[in-house]
């Protein structure tokens, strides 16, 4: 699908807020009448909450739902697709109107998405694509994120060297980041990908995996991590080893930004905008709920390469 312009997104959000304000005024004017306005109930299922990225997204959602006077139910799947399916079933039992889903497994949540749609719930996937009859998807340009980081790594290495990939869970954003990274470094014949291991996007796990990578590949030059939380685990392992291994990642985590500005190991990250993602996802869902016949099936959100030269002042 064609990229939505920033102007179009701004118009969309402004229109939704106008409807929200109008609805709020209508609700107040009818307060004394016998007819009551149904309060909107929104459910958000996160793949995890042990990550500043999703905490930032959660805070933005809480603020937005408070502004429109909606009820909000939040669940943490803890990277367990069975728990996520059960969490969503509990939300459906509570008669939610909107489901925002950040899947822990893109394919694995399909049954939950189908159940939500059968119940008449508006479903929008956020950050990671979900299989099934969703109404829309809002997420970063993950291929671009992997590509710009891979290109930066190759340039920093002078077009040659041995590199490794710290992979993650099998959701579309992670797969796309790796695909973009591989496409970028493939343009440099002198770059070899010598190791790929799954750090599960977890700091402690990534640290152990990186230690193994460094032992197995003593001449490693750089590591690409699919997210900053994992990269920070890698950073600890690299620092402890005393090796000259450069680190690259995706997210824009505040700790990663600090490490990029202060050190010589963490070189770059492709920053995402989680607050924008969830706000736009909510806006699309509300538009659909309030009668919009057509909403974009996908809204791709730009990413930004952060290095020591431009990372100062960046925050989610």
C-alpha positions in Angstrom: 0.0 0.0 0.0 1.1 3.6 -0.7 2.6 5.4 2.3 0.3 7.9 4.0 1.6 11.4 4.0 2.2 13.1 7.4 -0.4 15.6 6.4 -3.0 12.9 5.8 -2.2 11.3 9.1 -2.5 14.7 10.8 -5.9 15.3 9.2 -7.1 11.8 10.2 -6.1 12.4 13.9 -7.6 15.9 13.9 -10.8 14.5 12.6 -11.0 11.8 15.2 -10.3 14.2 18.0 -13.1 16.5 16.7 -15.5 13.5 16.7 -14.3 12.7 20.2 -15.0 16.2 21.5 -18.4 16.3 19.8 -19.3 12.9 21.3 -18.1 14.1 24.7 -20.3 17.3 24.5 -23.2 15.2 23.4 -22.7 12.9 26.3 -22.7 15.8 28.8 -25.8 17.4 27.2 -27.7 14.1 27.6 -26.5 13.4 31.1 -29.9 14.4 32.6 -32.0 12.5 30.1 -33.1 8.9 30.5 -30.9 7.8 27.5 -27.3 7.1 28.4 -24.3 7.0 26.1 -22.4 3.7 26.0 -18.9 4.1 27.3 -16.3 2.8 24.9 -14.3 -0.2 26.2 -10.8 -0.7 24.7 -8.5 -3.7 25.2 -4.8 -3.7 24.5 -2.8 -7.0 24.5 1.0 -6.5 24.6 3.5 -9.2 23.7 5.5 -8.0 26.8 5.7 -5.2 29.3 9.3 -5.8 30.5 10.6 -3.3 28.0 10.7 0.5 28.0 9.5 0.6 24.4 6.2 -1.0 25.3 5.9 0.9 28.6 6.2 4.1 26.6 3.4 2.9 24.3 1.2 1.9 27.2 1.6 5.4 28.8 0.6 7.1 25.5 -2.5 4.8 25.2 -3.5 5.4 28.8 -3.3 9.2 28.2 -5.3 9.0 25.0 -8.1 6.8 26.4 -8.4 9.1 29.4 -8.8 12.1 27.1 -11.8 10.4 25.3 -13.3 9.0 28.5 -12.9 5.4 27.5 -12.4 2.3 29.7 -9.0 0.5 29.1 -8.0 -3.0 29.8 -4.3 -3.9 29.4 -2.8 -7.4 29.4 0.8 -8.6 29.2 1.3 -11.8 27.2 4.8 -12.3 28.6 5.9 -13.7 25.1 3.4 -16.6 25.6 1.0 -16.9 22.7 -1.3 -19.2 24.8 -1.5 -16.6 27.5 -2.2 -13.9 24.9 -5.1 -15.8 23.4 -6.6 -16.4 26.9 -6.1 -12.7 27.7 -8.0 -11.7 24.6 -10.7 -14.2 25.4 -11.1 -12.5 28.8 -11.4 -9.1 27.2 -14.1 -10.4 24.8 -16.0 -11.7 27.9 -15.9 -8.1 29.2 -17.5 -6.8 26.0 -14.7 -4.7 24.6 -15.4 -2.6 21.5 -11.9 -2.3 20.3 -8.9 -4.7 20.5 -5.4 -3.3 19.9 -3.1 -6.3 19.6 0.7 -6.4 19.7 1.1 -10.1 18.9 3.8 -12.3 20.5 3.4 -14.6 17.5 2.0 -13.1 14.3 0.4 -16.4 13.1 -0.3 -17.8 16.5 -2.8 -15.2 17.4 -5.0 -15.7 14.3 -7.7 -17.7 16.2 -7.9 -14.8 18.8 -8.3 -12.3 16.0 -11.1 -14.3 14.4 -12.9 -14.7 17.7 -12.7 -10.9 18.2 -14.1 -10.2 14.8 -17.0 -12.7 15.3 -17.8 -10.8 18.4 -18.1 -7.6 16.4 -14.9 -6.0 17.8 -12.7 -3.6 15.8 -9.2 -5.1 15.7 -6.0 -3.1 14.9 -2.5 -4.7 15.1 0.2 -2.4 16.6 3.9 -2.7 16.0 3.7 -6.3 14.9 1.4 -7.7 12.2 -1.2 -10.2 13.2 -2.7 -12.9 11.0 -6.5 -13.0 10.6 -9.2 -10.5 9.7 -7.8 -7.3 11.3 -9.2 -3.9 10.4 -5.8 -2.2 10.1 -2.1 -2.4 11.1 0.2 0.4 12.3 3.9 -0.3 12.6 7.3 0.9 11.9 9.1 0.5 8.5 11.0 -2.5 9.9 12.7 -3.4 6.7 14.0 0.1 6.4 15.2 -0.1 10.0 17.3 -3.1 9.4 18.5 -1.7 6.1 19.8 1.6 7.3 21.5 0.0 10.3 23.1 -2.6 8.1 24.3 0.1 5.7 25.8 2.1 8.5 27.6 -1.0 9.9 29.1 -1.8 6.5 30.3 1.8 6.1 31.8 1.9 9.6 33.7 -1.4 8.8 35.0 -0.1 5.5 33.0 -2.7 3.6 34.7 -5.7 5.1 34.5 -7.8 8.2 32.8 -10.6 10.1 29.4 -9.9 11.6 26.7 -11.7 13.6 23.0 -11.3 14.0 21.3 -11.4 17.4 17.8 -12.5 16.3 14.5 -12.5 18.2 11.0 -14.0 18.3 9.3 -14.9 14.9 7.0 -11.9 14.4 6.9 -9.9 11.2 8.8 -6.8 12.5 11.8 -8.9 13.6 11.8 -10.9 10.3 11.7 -7.7 8.3 14.5 -6.1 10.3 16.7 -9.1 9.6 15.7 -9.2 5.9 16.6 -5.5 5.6 19.9 -5.9 7.4 20.9 -8.8 5.1 19.9 -6.9 2.0 22.1 -3.9 3.1 25.2 -5.9 3.9 24.8 -8.1 0.8 25.9 -5.0 -1.2 29.3 -5.3 0.4 31.0 -8.5 -0.7 33.6 -8.1 2.0 31.1 -8.5 4.8 30.5 -12.0 6.0 27.6 -13.0 8.3 29.2 -15.7 10.3 26.8 -16.4 13.2 23.0 -15.9 13.9 21.6 -16.7 17.3 18.3 -15.9 19.1 18.6 -13.6 22.0 14.8 -13.6 22.5 14.9 -9.8 22.7 15.8 -10.1 26.4 18.8 -8.5 28.0 20.0 -11.4 30.1 19.5 -14.0 27.4 21.2 -11.7 24.8 24.2 -11.3 27.1 24.6 -15.1 27.4 24.1 -15.6 23.6 26.7 -12.8 22.9 29.2 -14.4 25.2 28.8 -17.6 23.1 29.1 -15.7 19.9 32.4 -14.0 21.0 33.9 -17.3 22.0 32.9 -19.1 18.8 34.0 -16.2 16.6 37.1 -14.5 18.2 37.6 -12.4 15.1 34.1 -11.0 15.1 33.9 -7.3 14.1 30.3 -6.3 14.7 26.8 -7.5 15.9 23.4 -6.5 14.7 20.7 -6.9 17.3 17.0 -6.9 16.3 16.2 -4.7 19.3 17.8 -2.4 21.8 16.9 -4.4 24.9 18.9 -7.3 23.5 21.6 -5.0 22.3 22.1 -3.7 25.9 22.8 -7.3 27.0 25.2 -7.6 24.1 26.9 -4.4 25.2 27.6 -5.9 28.7 29.1 -9.0 27.1 31.3 -7.1 24.7 32.5 -4.8 27.5 33.4 -7.7 29.7 35.3 -9.4 26.9 37.4 -6.4 26.2 37.0 -7.1 22.4 36.7 -4.5 19.7 33.3 -5.4 18.5 30.9 -2.7 17.2 27.1 -2.9 18.0 24.1 -1.9 16.0 20.4 -2.2 16.8 16.8 -1.0 16.4 14.4 0.9 18.8 15.7 4.2 20.2 15.7 2.9 23.8 16.9 5.7 26.2 19.7 3.5 27.6 20.8 2.7 24.0 20.8 6.4 23.1 22.9 7.1 26.2 25.4 4.3 25.3 25.7 5.6 21.7 26.5 9.1 23.0 28.9 8.0 25.7 30.8 5.0 24.3 32.7 3.6 21.4 31.0 0.1 21.1 27.3 0.9 20.5 27.4 2.8 17.2 23.8 3.2 16.0 20.2 2.3 16.4 17.2 2.8 14.1 14.8 4.6 16.3 11.0 3.9 16.3 8.1 6.0 17.5 6.0 3.8 19.8 3.7 6.6 21.1 2.8 7.6 17.5 2.1 4.0 16.6 -0.4 3.4 19.4 -2.1 6.8 19.0 -2.7 6.3 15.3 -3.9 2.8 15.9 -6.4 4.0 18.4 -7.5 6.7 16.0 -8.1 4.3 13.2 -10.0 2.0 15.5 -12.2 4.8 16.7 -12.9 6.0 13.2 -14.1 2.5 12.3 -16.1 2.2 15.4 -17.8 5.6 14.8 -18.9 4.6 11.3 -16.0 5.2 8.9 -16.5 2.9 5.9 -12.9 3.0 4.8 -9.7 3.2 6.9 -6.2 2.5 5.7 -5.3 -1.2 5.9 -1.8 -0.3 6.8 0.0 2.8 8.1 3.8 2.6 8.0 5.7 4.8 10.4 9.1 6.2 9.5 12.2 5.2 11.5 15.3 7.4 12.1 19.0 6.4 12.3 20.6 7.6 15.5 24.3 7.9 15.8 26.7 9.8 18.1 26.2 12.8 15.8 22.4 13.2 16.1 21.2 11.1 19.1 21.4 13.9 21.7 18.0 15.0 22.8 16.1 12.0 21.2 13.4 10.4 23.3 10.2 8.4 22.8 
